[in-house]
């Protein structure tokens, strides 16, 4: 593939999926990782980590329902009471030592904390979750969770949030969460 055509294809892929890794680009474009890095440099496209940081700086809203450091994964887009995206890289501490398969509670925690973070309220708690793990997630893979608020029951009450987690283009997890919310005006004693 000629360089100019490869550059156009590279730009198109990154535009469609800004979370694509250099390794995924090598498979897609059938070139070496060095070629991908040189092409990115020539085109002024930063590496994935920098692209994620830039997207996070441009996210619209701030999390209200829990401290940002309690969110599992890095939030890169957030529109309170609407939708959000987070990224979580599976590292050595997240996998079973023999199989290098991610422990399920980390994949769930990313989705659950994103669902709670979406709620534009001071207090938001998971009431229930209907979840499905669609395939194993492995060491080094990046989980991209996309959450959508599907319904809100009044000013006080419950919100239904749907979360889909992908590795590349493949869905690996799906969850439907019911989140209790409060107005933040009441002093809640003894929990919900």
Secondary structure as UniProt FT lines:
FT   HELIX           3..16
FT   TURN            18..19
FT   HELIX           22..29
FT   HELIX           33..43
FT   HELIX           48..57
FT   HELIX           68..70
FT   STRAND          74..79
FT   TURN            80..82
FT   STRAND          83..89
FT   HELIX           92..94
FT   TURN            97..99
FT   STRAND          101..102
FT   HELIX           104..117
FT   STRAND          124..133
FT   TURN            139..140
FT   STRAND          142..152
FT   STRAND          157..167
FT   TURN            168..169
FT   STRAND          170..181
//
